[in-house]
Amino acid sequence: MSEKGCRMNPSFANKKGIHCPETRQSGRATPLLLLVAFLLGAALAGVWFKYGAHRPGPGSELSSQTIELMRHLNSPVEIRFFSVLPSGSAPEALQNFSQRVDHLLAEFQSANEAQIHVTRNLSAAGTNADAAAADGIRAFNLDKGDACFLGLTIASGERKESLAQLDPEWEPALPSDLARAILEVTAKPPAPVAKSSPPVLPETTNDIRQLIPDIPGTSLEDGLGILRLAAVNKMADAGAEMEKQIQAAQQQLANAQNGRSEAEQQAAMQHLQQAQSDRAAKLKQIADQLQAQISAFEQMKAAATPATN
């Protein structure tokens, strides 16, 4: 996080284990507290992203990979949340699930407040029910009373995707589903292949053909979705591996702060900062590879189009 970002949101920086310039001057006690907060936050985020074992709640966090993707959207996105749950038709468990979804949306918005906007339709008023139905949200529990609507519409410009009915049983997958939908609607529209397109590296085309064996038979939109999903998974694996290195560096720093010399503490701090820098560089490398694959796939599709006529 930049120095400006640290000043604007120090609590967020502490949760993520980011060492702001203002906080590295406070002696031994404060770095140790930051270390504890980082380890707890990293452990929770890692378990959530890898296994989806814990449902989102007041203390949950988006994974660092998801936050990084949300910070670099190509265009603004509006998330319309419809939670039309009449008391006679919606049990308390469903009401509680709706509150957790609302909290998750707040986390997405906090990741990029300039680009992610959330509108909420939370009352059981008839106007909200009509708006939900018009936006493609599915009605349910009709046999129990008034219709319930619980879903999301994600829109950017003319692009729109809907999660028509949110189900508590699929709650662990909701963060990744929502992130995928946001990336889909905010993706840059395919641009015509420029005459001066950069040469495509053989390893890039090989990677694309492994992911998309039938290039002529795969639409441009579907192909781009496959490439983005593969990049997200690669970021998850790389992030988990780098997290181990950061945790080892954190432990080294904790040991150094336990009675070691100032020089040893400085060396441990530098090791931790290098591990964090390596993680950011690795994620950027994967993002750059994705952009190269997208450009190459667009060229490959353009070349394959005449053969399908």
C-alpha positions as a LaTeX table, in Angstrom:
\begin{tabular}{lrrr}
\hline
Residue & $x$ (\AA) & $y$ (\AA) & $z$ (\AA) \\
\hline
Met1 & 0.00 & 0.00 & 0.00 \\
Ser2 & 1.24 & 3.49 & $-0.77$ \\
Glu3 & 2.08 & 5.97 & 1.94 \\
Lys4 & $-1.07$ & 7.89 & 1.03 \\
Gly5 & $-3.17$ & 4.73 & 1.29 \\
Cys6 & $-1.72$ & 4.02 & 4.72 \\
Arg7 & $-2.73$ & 7.46 & 5.95 \\
Met8 & $-6.27$ & 7.07 & 4.56 \\
Asn9 & $-6.94$ & 3.60 & 5.94 \\
Pro10 & $-4.40$ & 2.53 & 8.59 \\
Ser11 & $-6.72$ & $-0.11$ & 10.08 \\
Phe12 & $-7.01$ & $-1.85$ & 6.68 \\
Ala13 & $-3.23$ & $-1.75$ & 6.31 \\
Asn14 & $-2.78$ & $-3.34$ & 9.73 \\
Lys15 & $-5.23$ & $-6.14$ & 8.92 \\
Lys16 & $-3.34$ & $-6.98$ & 5.73 \\
Gly17 & 0.06 & $-6.93$ & 7.37 \\
Ile18 & 1.22 & $-3.94$ & 5.34 \\
His19 & 3.90 & $-1.94$ & 7.13 \\
Cys20 & 3.23 & 1.74 & 6.64 \\
Pro21 & 6.08 & 4.22 & 6.99 \\
Glu22 & 4.33 & 5.91 & 9.93 \\
Thr23 & 4.11 & 2.69 & 11.94 \\
Arg24 & 7.65 & 1.40 & 11.63 \\
Gln25 & 8.97 & 3.97 & 14.10 \\
Ser26 & 7.02 & 2.89 & 17.19 \\
Gly27 & 9.45 & 0.46 & 18.77 \\
Arg28 & 9.16 & $-3.24$ & 19.44 \\
Ala29 & 5.66 & $-3.52$ & 20.87 \\
Thr30 & 3.81 & $-2.04$ & 17.90 \\
Pro31 & 5.50 & $-4.21$ & 15.22 \\
Leu32 & 4.69 & $-7.28$ & 17.30 \\
Leu33 & 1.02 & $-6.30$ & 17.50 \\
Leu34 & 1.01 & $-5.70$ & 13.75 \\
Leu35 & 2.57 & $-9.13$ & 13.25 \\
Val36 & $-0.15$ & $-10.82$ & 15.28 \\
Ala37 & $-2.87$ & $-8.97$ & 13.36 \\
Phe38 & $-1.25$ & $-9.88$ & 10.05 \\
Leu39 & $-0.94$ & $-13.58$ & 10.86 \\
Leu40 & $-4.56$ & $-13.80$ & 11.99 \\
Gly41 & $-5.83$ & $-11.94$ & 8.94 \\
Ala42 & $-3.66$ & $-13.93$ & 6.51 \\
Ala43 & $-4.73$ & $-17.23$ & 8.03 \\
Leu44 & $-8.43$ & $-16.41$ & 7.80 \\
Ala45 & $-8.18$ & $-15.05$ & 4.27 \\
Gly46 & $-6.08$ & $-18.00$ & 3.10 \\
Val47 & $-8.47$ & $-20.60$ & 4.47 \\
Trp48 & $-11.47$ & $-18.79$ & 2.98 \\
Phe49 & $-10.01$ & $-18.42$ & $-0.49$ \\
Lys50 & $-8.53$ & $-21.90$ & $-0.73$ \\
Tyr51 & $-11.32$ & $-23.93$ & 0.78 \\
Gly52 & $-14.38$ & $-21.71$ & 1.16 \\
Ala53 & $-14.93$ & $-23.39$ & 4.53 \\
His54 & $-16.10$ & $-20.33$ & 6.44 \\
Arg55 & $-19.08$ & $-18.31$ & 5.47 \\
Pro56 & $-18.70$ & $-14.52$ & 5.27 \\
Gly57 & $-19.62$ & $-12.72$ & 8.43 \\
Pro58 & $-18.80$ & $-9.54$ & 10.33 \\
Gly59 & $-15.11$ & $-10.52$ & 10.65 \\
Ser60 & $-14.52$ & $-11.94$ & 7.18 \\
Glu61 & $-12.20$ & $-10.47$ & 4.58 \\
Leu62 & $-11.77$ & $-10.79$ & 0.85 \\
Ser63 & $-8.58$ & $-12.50$ & $-0.23$ \\
Ser64 & $-5.67$ & $-10.27$ & $-1.20$ \\
Gln65 & $-5.89$ & $-11.63$ & $-4.77$ \\
Thr66 & $-9.56$ & $-10.61$ & $-5.09$ \\
Ile67 & $-8.86$ & $-7.16$ & $-3.65$ \\
Glu68 & $-5.98$ & $-6.70$ & $-6.09$ \\
Leu69 & $-8.26$ & $-7.56$ & $-9.02$ \\
Met70 & $-11.00$ & $-5.23$ & $-7.80$ \\
Arg71 & $-8.53$ & $-2.34$ & $-7.55$ \\
His72 & $-7.73$ & $-2.53$ & $-11.26$ \\
Leu73 & $-11.13$ & $-2.58$ & $-12.95$ \\
Asn74 & $-11.39$ & $-1.19$ & $-16.46$ \\
Ser75 & $-14.69$ & 0.62 & $-15.86$ \\
Pro76 & $-17.18$ & 1.48 & $-13.09$ \\
Val77 & $-19.58$ & $-1.24$ & $-12.03$ \\
Glu78 & $-22.94$ & $-1.05$ & $-10.27$ \\
Ile79 & $-24.08$ & $-3.92$ & $-8.05$ \\
Arg80 & $-27.83$ & $-3.91$ & $-7.43$ \\
Phe81 & $-28.74$ & $-5.96$ & $-4.37$ \\
Phe82 & $-32.34$ & $-7.12$ & $-4.08$ \\
Ser83 & $-33.35$ & $-8.52$ & $-0.69$ \\
Val84 & $-37.14$ & $-8.59$ & $-0.75$ \\
Leu85 & $-37.93$ & $-10.99$ & 2.08 \\
Pro86 & $-41.44$ & $-10.70$ & 3.55 \\
Ser87 & $-41.45$ & $-11.91$ & 7.14 \\
Gly88 & $-44.17$ & $-14.46$ & 6.48 \\
Ser89 & $-42.30$ & $-16.07$ & 3.58 \\
Ala90 & $-38.64$ & $-15.82$ & 4.59 \\
Pro91 & $-37.30$ & $-17.71$ & 7.64 \\
Glu92 & $-34.88$ & $-16.08$ & 10.04 \\
Ala93 & $-31.94$ & $-18.06$ & 8.62 \\
Leu94 & $-32.56$ & $-16.54$ & 5.21 \\
Gln95 & $-32.79$ & $-13.06$ & 6.72 \\
Asn96 & $-29.42$ & $-13.62$ & 8.43 \\
Phe97 & $-27.89$ & $-14.84$ & 5.17 \\
Ser98 & $-29.10$ & $-11.66$ & 3.47 \\
Gln99 & $-27.28$ & $-9.59$ & 6.10 \\
Arg100 & $-24.06$ & $-11.50$ & 5.45 \\
Val101 & $-24.41$ & $-10.87$ & 1.73 \\
Asp102 & $-24.86$ & $-7.17$ & 2.48 \\
His103 & $-21.64$ & $-7.22$ & 4.51 \\
Leu104 & $-19.79$ & $-8.97$ & 1.68 \\
Leu105 & $-20.94$ & $-6.29$ & $-0.76$ \\
Ala106 & $-19.58$ & $-3.64$ & 1.60 \\
Glu107 & $-16.19$ & $-5.38$ & 1.46 \\
Phe108 & $-16.22$ & $-5.35$ & $-2.34$ \\
Gln109 & $-17.14$ & $-1.67$ & $-2.35$ \\
Ser110 & $-14.37$ & $-0.87$ & 0.13 \\
Ala111 & $-11.85$ & $-2.55$ & $-2.17$ \\
Asn112 & $-12.49$ & 0.11 & $-4.85$ \\
Glu113 & $-14.94$ & 2.79 & $-3.79$ \\
Ala114 & $-14.20$ & 4.85 & $-6.91$ \\
Gln115 & $-15.33$ & 2.09 & $-9.29$ \\
Ile116 & $-17.66$ & $-0.23$ & $-7.34$ \\
His117 & $-21.08$ & 1.16 & $-6.40$ \\
Val118 & $-23.71$ & $-0.82$ & $-4.50$ \\
Thr119 & $-27.41$ & 0.01 & $-4.49$ \\
Arg120 & $-29.61$ & $-1.81$ & $-2.03$ \\
Asn121 & $-33.30$ & $-2.68$ & $-2.27$ \\
Leu122 & $-33.91$ & $-4.16$ & 1.14 \\
Ser123 & $-37.58$ & $-3.63$ & 1.98 \\
Ala124 & $-40.46$ & $-5.92$ & 1.13 \\
Ala125 & $-42.29$ & $-3.11$ & $-0.67$ \\
Gly126 & $-44.07$ & $-4.00$ & $-3.87$ \\
Thr127 & $-41.99$ & $-1.54$ & $-5.85$ \\
Asn128 & $-38.80$ & $-3.40$ & $-4.86$ \\
Ala129 & $-40.37$ & $-6.72$ & $-5.83$ \\
Asp130 & $-41.31$ & $-5.30$ & $-9.23$ \\
Ala131 & $-37.83$ & $-3.88$ & $-9.73$ \\
Ala132 & $-36.25$ & $-7.20$ & $-8.78$ \\
Ala133 & $-38.40$ & $-9.11$ & $-11.27$ \\
Ala134 & $-37.64$ & $-6.56$ & $-13.99$ \\
Asp135 & $-33.90$ & $-6.96$ & $-13.33$ \\
Gly136 & $-34.01$ & $-10.72$ & $-13.80$ \\
Ile137 & $-34.08$ & $-11.75$ & $-10.14$ \\
Arg138 & $-35.99$ & $-15.00$ & $-9.59$ \\
Ala139 & $-39.02$ & $-15.16$ & $-7.28$ \\
Phe140 & $-39.18$ & $-18.03$ & $-4.79$ \\
Asn141 & $-41.07$ & $-19.25$ & $-1.68$ \\
Leu142 & $-44.32$ & $-18.55$ & $-3.50$ \\
Asp143 & $-45.93$ & $-21.48$ & $-1.67$ \\
Lys144 & $-45.25$ & $-19.84$ & 1.70 \\
Gly145 & $-46.79$ & $-16.43$ & 1.05 \\
Asp146 & $-45.63$ & $-13.29$ & $-0.69$ \\
Ala147 & $-42.82$ & $-13.79$ & $-3.21$ \\
Cys148 & $-39.24$ & $-13.58$ & $-2.00$ \\
Phe149 & $-36.42$ & $-12.12$ & $-4.09$ \\
Leu150 & $-32.76$ & $-12.44$ & $-3.10$ \\
Gly151 & $-30.25$ & $-11.80$ & $-5.85$ \\
Leu152 & $-27.69$ & $-9.52$ & $-7.44$ \\
Thr153 & $-27.42$ & $-7.71$ & $-10.73$ \\
Ile154 & $-23.93$ & $-6.61$ & $-11.79$ \\
Ala155 & $-23.87$ & $-4.00$ & $-14.55$ \\
Ser156 & $-21.28$ & $-1.88$ & $-16.33$ \\
Gly157 & $-22.38$ & 0.11 & $-19.33$ \\
Glu158 & $-24.44$ & $-2.17$ & $-21.56$ \\
Arg159 & $-23.05$ & $-5.33$ & $-20.00$ \\
Lys160 & $-25.02$ & $-7.04$ & $-17.27$ \\
Glu161 & $-24.95$ & $-10.30$ & $-15.35$ \\
Ser162 & $-27.39$ & $-11.53$ & $-12.72$ \\
Leu163 & $-27.06$ & $-13.92$ & $-9.81$ \\
Ala164 & $-30.77$ & $-14.57$ & $-9.97$ \\
Gln165 & $-31.25$ & $-16.39$ & $-6.66$ \\
Leu166 & $-28.70$ & $-16.46$ & $-3.87$ \\
Asp167 & $-28.77$ & $-19.68$ & $-1.85$ \\
Pro168 & $-27.16$ & $-20.11$ & 1.58 \\
Glu169 & $-25.94$ & $-23.55$ & 0.48 \\
Trp170 & $-23.70$ & $-21.88$ & $-2.10$ \\
Glu171 & $-22.51$ & $-19.12$ & 0.20 \\
Pro172 & $-18.83$ & $-20.21$ & 0.23 \\
Ala173 & $-18.67$ & $-19.72$ & $-3.54$ \\
Leu174 & $-20.36$ & $-16.31$ & $-3.53$ \\
Pro175 & $-17.18$ & $-14.14$ & $-3.28$ \\
Ser176 & $-15.58$ & $-15.84$ & $-6.29$ \\
Asp177 & $-18.85$ & $-15.83$ & $-8.28$ \\
Leu178 & $-19.31$ & $-12.12$ & $-7.62$ \\
Ala179 & $-15.69$ & $-11.32$ & $-8.48$ \\
Arg180 & $-16.01$ & $-13.27$ & $-11.74$ \\
Ala181 & $-19.19$ & $-11.40$ & $-12.69$ \\
Ile182 & $-17.57$ & $-8.03$ & $-11.95$ \\
Leu183 & $-14.55$ & $-8.89$ & $-14.09$ \\
Glu184 & $-16.80$ & $-10.06$ & $-16.93$ \\
Val185 & $-18.93$ & $-6.92$ & $-17.15$ \\
Thr186 & $-15.99$ & $-4.53$ & $-16.73$ \\
Ala187 & $-13.72$ & $-6.24$ & $-19.26$ \\
Lys188 & $-12.59$ & $-4.07$ & $-22.11$ \\
Pro189 & $-14.56$ & $-4.78$ & $-25.29$ \\
Pro190 & $-12.56$ & $-6.73$ & $-27.86$ \\
Ala191 & $-10.56$ & $-4.37$ & $-30.02$ \\
Pro192 & $-9.79$ & $-5.02$ & $-33.67$ \\
Val193 & $-6.38$ & $-6.52$ & $-34.22$ \\
Ala194 & $-3.96$ & $-3.73$ & $-34.99$ \\
Lys195 & $-1.66$ & $-4.06$ & $-37.97$ \\
Ser196 & 1.31 & $-3.36$ & $-35.73$ \\
Ser197 & 0.40 & $-5.98$ & $-33.14$ \\
Pro198 & 3.41 & $-7.13$ & $-31.12$ \\
Pro199 & 4.71 & $-10.61$ & $-31.91$ \\
Val200 & 3.13 & $-13.39$ & $-29.89$ \\
Leu201 & 5.57 & $-15.57$ & $-27.98$ \\
Pro202 & 5.30 & $-19.31$ & $-28.66$ \\
Glu203 & 4.89 & $-20.08$ & $-24.95$ \\
Thr204 & 1.90 & $-17.74$ & $-24.85$ \\
Thr205 & 0.12 & $-19.51$ & $-27.70$ \\
Asn206 & 0.98 & $-22.89$ & $-26.18$ \\
Asp207 & $-0.59$ & $-21.84$ & $-22.88$ \\
Ile208 & $-3.72$ & $-20.63$ & $-24.72$ \\
Arg209 & $-4.08$ & $-23.87$ & $-26.69$ \\
Gln210 & $-3.82$ & $-25.91$ & $-23.50$ \\
Leu211 & $-6.63$ & $-23.89$ & $-21.94$ \\
Ile212 & $-8.71$ & $-23.55$ & $-25.12$ \\
Pro213 & $-8.09$ & $-26.53$ & $-27.44$ \\
Asp214 & $-10.91$ & $-25.60$ & $-29.85$ \\
Ile215 & $-10.11$ & $-22.00$ & $-30.69$ \\
Pro216 & $-12.36$ & $-21.73$ & $-33.79$ \\
Gly217 & $-15.29$ & $-23.25$ & $-31.90$ \\
Thr218 & $-14.88$ & $-21.11$ & $-28.78$ \\
Ser219 & $-16.44$ & $-17.67$ & $-28.80$ \\
Leu220 & $-14.27$ & $-14.68$ & $-28.02$ \\
Glu221 & $-16.25$ & $-13.94$ & $-24.88$ \\
Asp222 & $-16.04$ & $-17.53$ & $-23.59$ \\
Gly223 & $-12.34$ & $-17.72$ & $-24.38$ \\
Leu224 & $-11.56$ & $-14.53$ & $-22.50$ \\
Gly225 & $-13.55$ & $-15.85$ & $-19.55$ \\
Ile226 & $-11.48$ & $-19.06$ & $-19.52$ \\
Leu227 & $-8.23$ & $-17.11$ & $-19.60$ \\
Arg228 & $-9.32$ & $-14.82$ & $-16.76$ \\
Leu229 & $-10.46$ & $-17.72$ & $-14.59$ \\
Ala230 & $-7.14$ & $-19.51$ & $-15.12$ \\
Ala231 & $-5.31$ & $-16.33$ & $-14.09$ \\
Val232 & $-7.43$ & $-16.01$ & $-10.94$ \\
Asn233 & $-6.63$ & $-19.61$ & $-9.99$ \\
Lys234 & $-2.95$ & $-19.06$ & $-10.70$ \\
Met235 & $-2.99$ & $-15.96$ & $-8.49$ \\
Ala236 & $-4.61$ & $-17.98$ & $-5.72$ \\
Asp237 & $-1.93$ & $-20.69$ & $-5.87$ \\
Ala238 & 0.91 & $-18.20$ & $-6.12$ \\
Gly239 & $-0.54$ & $-16.11$ & $-3.31$ \\
Ala240 & $-0.79$ & $-19.13$ & $-1.02$ \\
Glu241 & 2.82 & $-20.11$ & $-1.72$ \\
Met242 & 4.11 & $-16.57$ & $-1.20$ \\
Glu243 & 2.06 & $-16.34$ & 1.99 \\
Lys244 & 4.14 & $-19.17$ & 3.46 \\
Gln245 & 7.30 & $-17.20$ & 2.76 \\
Ile246 & 5.83 & $-14.08$ & 4.32 \\
Gln247 & 4.78 & $-16.01$ & 7.42 \\
Ala248 & 8.31 & $-17.41$ & 7.75 \\
Ala249 & 9.68 & $-13.87$ & 7.47 \\
Gln250 & 7.17 & $-12.70$ & 10.07 \\
Gln251 & 8.35 & $-15.42$ & 12.43 \\
Gln252 & 11.94 & $-14.44$ & 11.82 \\
Leu253 & 11.08 & $-10.85$ & 12.68 \\
Ala254 & 9.31 & $-11.94$ & 15.86 \\
Asn255 & 12.37 & $-13.94$ & 16.91 \\
Ala256 & 14.64 & $-10.99$ & 16.18 \\
Gln257 & 12.49 & $-8.69$ & 18.29 \\
Asn258 & 12.81 & $-11.07$ & 21.20 \\
Gly259 & 16.09 & $-9.77$ & 22.55 \\
Arg260 & 18.17 & $-9.76$ & 19.35 \\
Ser261 & 20.41 & $-6.91$ & 18.26 \\
Glu262 & 19.16 & $-3.89$ & 16.36 \\
Ala263 & 21.07 & $-5.06$ & 13.28 \\
Glu264 & 19.35 & $-8.45$ & 13.37 \\
Gln265 & 15.97 & $-6.78$ & 13.73 \\
Gln266 & 16.67 & $-4.55$ & 10.74 \\
Ala267 & 17.76 & $-7.55$ & 8.68 \\
Ala268 & 14.59 & $-9.43$ & 9.61 \\
Met269 & 12.47 & $-6.42$ & 8.71 \\
Gln270 & 14.18 & $-6.13$ & 5.32 \\
His271 & 13.59 & $-9.84$ & 4.72 \\
Leu272 & 9.89 & $-9.41$ & 5.46 \\
Gln273 & 9.62 & $-6.38$ & 3.16 \\
Gln274 & 11.36 & $-8.33$ & 0.39 \\
Ala275 & 8.92 & $-11.23$ & 0.79 \\
Gln276 & 5.99 & $-8.84$ & 0.53 \\
Ser277 & 7.55 & $-7.17$ & $-2.51$ \\
Asp278 & 8.10 & $-10.56$ & $-4.15$ \\
Arg279 & 4.43 & $-11.43$ & $-3.67$ \\
Ala280 & 3.31 & $-8.18$ & $-5.33$ \\
Ala281 & 5.75 & $-8.75$ & $-8.20$ \\
Lys282 & 4.50 & $-12.30$ & $-8.71$ \\
Leu283 & 0.86 & $-11.19$ & $-8.86$ \\
Lys284 & 1.79 & $-8.45$ & $-11.34$ \\
Gln285 & 3.63 & $-10.99$ & $-13.47$ \\
Ile286 & 0.51 & $-13.17$ & $-13.66$ \\
Ala287 & $-1.62$ & $-10.13$ & $-14.52$ \\
Asp288 & 0.83 & $-9.20$ & $-17.31$ \\
Gln289 & 0.74 & $-12.76$ & $-18.64$ \\
Leu290 & $-3.06$ & $-12.58$ & $-18.71$ \\
Gln291 & $-2.98$ & $-9.39$ & $-20.79$ \\
Ala292 & $-0.54$ & $-11.01$ & $-23.23$ \\
Gln293 & $-2.82$ & $-14.06$ & $-23.51$ \\
Ile294 & $-5.88$ & $-11.90$ & $-24.11$ \\
Ser295 & $-4.11$ & $-10.01$ & $-26.90$ \\
Ala296 & $-2.82$ & $-13.23$ & $-28.44$ \\
Phe297 & $-6.20$ & $-14.97$ & $-28.25$ \\
Glu298 & $-7.89$ & $-12.04$ & $-30.01$ \\
Gln299 & $-5.35$ & $-12.35$ & $-32.82$ \\
Met300 & $-5.80$ & $-16.13$ & $-33.00$ \\
Lys301 & $-9.58$ & $-15.76$ & $-33.18$ \\
Ala302 & $-9.31$ & $-13.15$ & $-35.92$ \\
Ala303 & $-7.05$ & $-15.47$ & $-37.93$ \\
Ala304 & $-9.38$ & $-18.45$ & $-37.39$ \\
Thr305 & $-12.58$ & $-16.65$ & $-38.36$ \\
Pro306 & $-12.26$ & $-17.00$ & $-42.19$ \\
Ala307 & $-11.79$ & $-20.76$ & $-41.81$ \\
Thr308 & $-15.20$ & $-21.05$ & $-40.13$ \\
Asn309 & $-17.14$ & $-19.33$ & $-42.93$ \\
\hline
\end{tabular}
